[in-house]
Amino acid sequence: MAFSKRLVFAMIFAVFAIAKPSEAALDAHYYDRSCPVAEKIILETVKNATLYDPKVPARLLRMFFHDCFIRGCDASILLDSTKSTQTEKDGPPNISVRSFYVIEDAKRKLEKVCPRTVSCADVIAIAARDVVTLSGGPYWNVLKGRKDGKISRANETINLPAPTLNVSQLIQSFAARGLSVKDMVTLSGGHTIGFSHCSSFEARLQNFSKFHDVDPSMNYAFAQSLKKKCPRSNNRGKNAGTVLDSTSSVFDNDYYKQILSGKGVFGSDQALLGDYRTKWIVETFARDQKAFFREFATSMVKLGNFGVKETGQVRVNSRLVN
């Protein structure tokens, strides 16, 4: 009996010892003493870049999503390819991310003030929050203390949720990152600021199936307008595509209203209305923007905790491993 109690105690202690560091790894006040100006520098850099290029908010938010979904939030998306290795940055889904220069600029400024202190992973997470807030969306305290990854492989970008996935596939993909069905629908709302190239949705516009030329879940007039933006003869230019909702420079709940009207650009967006597990969430957010904002902030913190590295390096150059 005594041996059994000792064994149970040892097992409990072991679990506690493993769980405790991950619970304490991130902290909203992580840089309060070591680099108190970190968030101010990042905000100013993001704000200036946005004034120069209005596509920056969507690209930085997408950068955060894509980085966290591969190996956890470790800034592996920033690493440059080498002669022997193609990195995430050059994976097909990330070609449209661009705006890496914004993070690089913020990192250079931080290195001058607080050398080897603020991780690139934290810069991405803070910048993602800032572009949402600057676009009219919610503010949240970003938990900080991430370390930067050393591995980045382009072929792993195949694990990013594709715009053609159905709801069951989306649920599975997000669940693998510890995210719920509600998190999935909420984070999909990040499409409220953004632009998509024709290649991500053109399959919905012609030869969709044996019985339908156009995806029947898409509003007919909307489909015709997209066809004009993506003509078969010339739809590969960098500007060939469309915004993802009617107020693409403003972070709001219009994305969900568009879905209710059959105007979701991606098949994966419109699919949210056709499944009982997600339809009610779309309807809730379409009528209640405050609820969407509240849930979005919560889900972003949750995603930001995925795969966090507690030990590792703080890159000096965002593009290279130390």
FIZA-984562 format. One record per residue (C-alpha): x, y, z; residue in one letter. Coordinates in Angstrom, 1 decimal. Each point is the difference from the previous one (the first is absolute). Example, Ala and Ser with C-alpha at 12.3 -4.5 7.8 and 13.67 -1.06 7.14 Angstrom:
<sites>
      x      y      z code
   12.3   -4.5    7.8    a
    1.4    3.4   -0.7    s
</sites>
This chain:
<sites>
      x      y      z code
    0.0    0.0    0.0    m
    2.8    2.4    0.9    a
    1.8   -0.9   -3.2    f
   -3.2    0.8   -1.9    s
   -0.3    3.4    1.6    k
    3.6    0.8   -0.7    r
   -0.5   -1.0   -3.7    l
   -3.1    2.1   -0.4    v
    1.7    3.0    1.7    f
    3.0   -0.4   -2.4    a
   -2.3   -0.1   -3.0    m
   -1.9    3.1    1.1    i
    3.3    1.8    0.6    f
    1.3   -1.0   -3.4    a
   -3.1    1.3   -1.8    v
    0.2    3.2    2.0    f
    3.6    0.5   -0.8    a
   -0.7   -0.4   -3.7    i
   -3.1    2.2   -0.1    a
    1.2    2.9    2.2    k
    2.7    1.4   -2.4    p
   -2.5    0.2   -2.9    s
   -2.5    1.8    2.1    e
    2.5    2.6    1.0    a
    1.8    0.3   -3.3    a
   -1.9    3.0   -1.3    l
   -0.7    3.3    1.8    d
   -1.6    3.2   -1.1    a
    2.7    1.9    2.0    h
    2.9   -2.1   -1.2    y
    2.0    3.1   -1.4    y
   -1.1    2.5    2.6    d
    3.5    0.2    1.5    r
    2.2   -1.4   -2.8    s
   -1.5    2.1   -2.9    c
   -2.8    2.3    1.2    p
   -0.2    1.8   -3.4    v
   -0.4   -3.3   -2.0    a
   -3.7    0.4   -0.8    e
    0.2    3.7   -0.7    k
    2.8   -0.6   -2.6    i
   -2.0   -2.8   -1.7    i
   -3.2    2.0   -0.1    l
    1.7    3.0   -1.5    e
    1.7   -2.2   -2.6    t
   -3.3   -1.7   -0.9    v
   -1.9    3.3   -0.2    k
    2.6    1.6   -2.3    n
    0.0   -3.1   -2.3    a
   -3.8    0.0   -0.2    t
   -0.1    3.6   -1.1    l
    2.4   -0.9   -2.8    y
   -1.7   -3.2   -1.0    d
   -3.7   -0.7    1.0    p
    0.5   -3.7   -0.6    k
    2.4   -0.3    2.9    v
   -2.7   -0.7    2.7    p
   -1.4   -3.1   -1.9    a
    3.5   -1.3   -0.8    r
    1.3    0.3    3.6    l
   -3.1   -1.7    1.4    l
    0.4   -2.8   -2.6    r
    3.7   -0.2    1.0    m
   -1.0   -0.7    3.6    f
   -2.5   -2.6   -0.9    f
    2.3   -1.8   -2.5    h
    2.9    0.1    2.4    d
   -1.9   -1.4    3.0    c
   -1.7   -2.7   -2.1    f
    3.2   -1.7   -1.2    i
    2.4   -0.5    3.0    r
   -1.7    2.1    2.6    g
    0.6    3.8    0.3    c
    3.8    0.0   -0.4    d
    0.6    2.4   -2.9    a
    1.2   -2.9   -2.2    s
   -1.9    1.8   -2.8    i
    2.6    2.7   -0.1    l
    3.1   -2.1   -0.7    l
    1.5    0.3   -3.4    d
    0.5   -3.0   -2.3    s
    3.5   -1.3   -0.7    t
    1.6   -1.9   -2.8    k
   -0.9   -3.3    1.7    s
   -3.3    0.9    1.7    t
   -3.1    1.8   -1.1    q
   -1.7    1.5    3.0    t
   -3.7    0.8    0.9    e
    0.4    3.5   -1.4    k
    0.2   -1.5   -3.5    d
   -2.7   -2.6    0.4    g
   -2.9    0.6   -2.4    p
   -2.6    1.1    2.6    p
    2.5    2.7    1.2    n
    0.9    1.6   -3.2    i
   -2.8    2.6    0.5    s
    0.9    0.7    3.6    v
    2.8    2.5   -0.8    r
    0.5    3.0    2.4    s
    2.8   -1.9    1.7    f
    1.9    3.3   -0.2    y
   -2.3    1.4    2.7    v
    1.1   -2.6    2.6    i
    3.6    0.4   -1.1    e
   -0.1    3.8    0.4    d
   -1.6   -0.3    3.5    a
    2.6   -2.6    1.0    k
    2.9    2.2   -1.1    r
   -1.3    2.8    2.1    k
   -0.4   -2.2    3.0    l
    3.5   -1.4   -0.3    e
    1.4    3.6    0.2    k
   -1.9    0.6    3.3    v
   -0.3   -3.4    1.5    c
    2.5   -2.4   -1.6    p
   -0.7   -3.7    0.0    r
   -3.1    0.5    2.1    t
   -3.2    0.0   -2.0    v
   -0.7   -3.1   -2.1    s
   -1.2    0.2   -3.5    c
   -2.9   -2.3    0.9    a
   -1.2    2.6    2.5    d
    0.4    2.8   -2.5    v
   -2.3   -1.8   -2.4    i
   -2.6   -0.6    2.7    a
    0.0    3.6    1.2    i
   -0.1    1.3   -3.6    a
   -3.0   -2.3   -0.7    a
   -1.9    1.5    2.9    r
    1.0    3.6   -1.1    d
   -1.3   -0.4   -3.5    v
   -3.3   -1.2    1.2    v
   -0.3    2.9    2.5    t
    1.1    2.6   -2.6    l
   -2.6   -1.4   -2.4    s
   -2.8    0.6    2.5    g
    0.0   -3.4    1.7    g
    0.5   -1.1    3.6    p
    3.1    0.5    2.2    y
    1.4   -2.7    2.2    w
    3.1   -0.5    2.2    n
    2.4   -2.1   -1.9    v
    1.7   -2.6    2.1    l
    3.8    0.1   -0.6    k
    3.1   -2.1    0.5    g
    0.1   -2.2   -3.1    r
    3.3   -1.2   -1.4    k
    0.9   -0.2   -3.6    d
    0.1   -3.2   -1.9    g
    3.0   -1.3   -2.0    k
   -1.8   -2.3   -2.5    i
   -2.1    1.1   -2.9    s
   -1.1   -2.2   -2.9    r
   -2.1    1.1   -3.0    a
   -1.6   -3.4   -0.4    n
   -1.6    0.3    3.4    e
   -2.2    2.9   -1.3    t
   -2.2   -2.8   -1.4    i
   -1.4   -0.2    3.5    n
   -1.6    3.4   -0.2    l
   -3.8    0.0   -0.3    p
   -0.8    0.3   -3.7    a
   -2.8    2.3   -1.3    p
   -1.7   -3.2   -1.5    t
   -0.4   -1.9    3.3    l
   -3.4   -1.0    1.2    n
   -1.1    0.6    3.6    v
    1.0   -3.5    1.3    s
    3.5    0.5   -1.4    q
    0.2    3.5    1.5    l
   -1.1   -1.3    3.4    i
    2.7   -2.7   -0.2    q
    2.7    2.4   -1.0    s
   -0.7    2.5    2.8    f
   -0.5   -2.7    2.6    a
    3.5   -1.2   -0.7    a
    1.1    3.4    1.2    r
   -2.1   -0.2    3.2    g
   -2.7    2.2   -1.5    l
   -3.8   -0.5    0.3    s
   -2.7    0.2   -2.6    v
   -0.9    3.5    1.3    k
    3.7    1.0   -0.2    d
    0.1   -1.1   -3.6    m
   -3.0    2.0   -1.1    v
    1.2    3.0    2.0    t
    3.5    0.0   -1.4    l
   -1.4   -0.4   -3.5    s
   -1.4    3.5    0.6    g
    3.5    1.3   -0.4    g
   -0.9   -0.1   -3.7    h
   -1.9    3.2    0.6    t
    3.2    1.8   -0.9    i
    1.6   -1.6   -3.0    g
    0.4   -0.7   -3.7    f
    0.0   -3.3   -1.9    s
    1.6   -0.8   -3.3    h
   -2.2   -1.7   -2.6    c
    1.7   -3.3    0.4    s
   -1.5   -0.5    3.5    s
   -3.6    0.1   -1.2    f
   -0.2   -0.2   -3.8    e
   -1.0   -3.7    0.2    a
   -3.3    1.2    1.4    r
   -0.7    2.1   -3.1    l
    0.0   -2.5   -2.9    q
   -0.2   -3.7   -0.4    n
   -0.8   -0.4    3.7    f
   -1.6   -3.4   -0.4    s
   -1.8   -2.3   -2.4    k
   -3.3    1.7    0.7    f
    1.1    3.6    0.7    h
    2.3    2.4   -1.8    d
    0.1    2.4    3.0    v
    0.0   -1.1    3.6    d
   -3.7    0.0    0.9    p
    0.7    1.3    3.5    s
    1.3    3.3   -1.5    m
   -2.2    2.9   -0.7    n
   -0.5    0.1   -3.8    y
    0.6    3.7   -0.5    a
    3.0   -0.1    2.3    f
    1.4   -2.9   -2.0    a
   -0.4    1.9   -3.3    q
    1.9    3.0    1.5    s
    2.9   -2.3    1.1    l
    0.1   -1.5   -3.5    k
    0.7    3.5   -1.4    k
    2.8    0.5    2.5    k
    1.5   -3.4   -0.9    c
   -0.3   -0.5   -3.7    p
    1.4   -3.3   -1.2    r
    2.3    1.8   -2.4    s
    1.7    2.2    2.6    n
   -0.4   -0.9    3.7    n
    3.6   -0.6    1.1    r
    1.1    3.6    0.6    g
    0.8    1.0    3.6    k
   -3.1    2.3    0.0    n
   -2.4   -2.6   -1.5    a
   -2.4   -0.9    2.7    g
   -2.4    1.5    2.5    t
   -0.4    1.3    3.5    v
   -1.5   -2.4    2.5    l
   -2.9    2.2    1.1    d
   -1.5    3.3   -0.9    s
    1.9    1.9    2.7    t
    3.4   -1.5   -0.5    s
    2.0    2.7    1.7    s
   -2.2   -0.1    3.1    v
    0.0   -2.7    2.6    f
   -3.7   -0.7    0.6    d
   -2.6   -2.7   -0.3    n
   -0.8    0.6   -3.6    d
    1.7   -3.3   -0.9    y
   -2.8   -1.9    1.7    y
   -2.7    2.1   -1.6    k
    1.5   -0.8   -3.4    q
   -0.1   -3.7    0.7    i
   -3.7    0.3    0.9    l
   -0.6    1.6   -3.4    s
    1.9   -2.7   -1.9    g
    3.0    2.2   -0.6    k
    2.7   -1.9    1.8    g
    3.0    0.1   -2.3    v
    1.6   -3.3    1.0    f
   -1.8   -3.3   -0.1    g
    1.1   -0.5    3.6    s
   -1.6    3.3    1.0    d
   -3.4   -0.7   -1.6    q
    0.1   -3.6    1.4    a
   -0.4    1.4    3.5    l
   -3.6    0.9   -0.7    l
   -0.9   -3.5   -1.3    g
    1.0   -1.9    3.1    d
   -2.1   -0.1    3.3    y
    3.2    0.0    2.0    r
    1.1    3.4   -1.3    t
   -3.1    1.7   -1.4    k
   -1.2    1.3    3.3    w
    3.3    1.6    0.7    i
    0.0    1.8   -3.3    v
   -3.5    1.2    0.6    e
    0.9    1.2    3.6    t
    3.1    2.0   -1.2    f
   -1.9    1.5   -3.0    a
   -2.5    1.6    2.4    r
    2.3    0.7    2.9    d
    3.4    1.6   -0.8    q
    0.9    0.4    3.7    k
   -0.3   -3.8    0.5    a
    2.2   -0.5   -3.0    f
    2.6    2.4    1.3    f
    0.0   -1.6    3.4    r
    0.4   -3.5   -1.3    e
    2.6    1.0   -2.6    f
    2.3    1.5    2.8    a
   -0.4   -3.2    2.0    t
    0.7   -2.3   -2.9    s
    3.1    2.0   -1.1    m
    1.5   -0.4    3.5    v
   -0.8   -3.7   -0.2    k
    1.6   -0.4   -3.4    l
    3.0    2.0    1.2    g
    0.6   -2.6    2.7    n
    0.2   -2.9   -2.5    f
    3.4   -1.7   -0.2    g
    1.8    2.7    1.9    v
    3.6   -0.7    0.6    k
    1.1    0.7    3.6    e
    3.7   -0.4   -0.7    t
    2.0    1.0   -3.1    g
    1.4    3.0   -1.6    q
   -1.0    3.6   -0.6    v
    1.2    0.7   -3.6    r
    2.1    3.1   -0.6    v
   -0.9    0.0   -3.7    n
   -3.7   -1.1   -0.6    s
    1.0   -1.7   -3.3    r
    2.8   -2.1    1.4    l
    0.7   -2.5    2.8    v
    2.6    1.4    2.4    n
</sites>
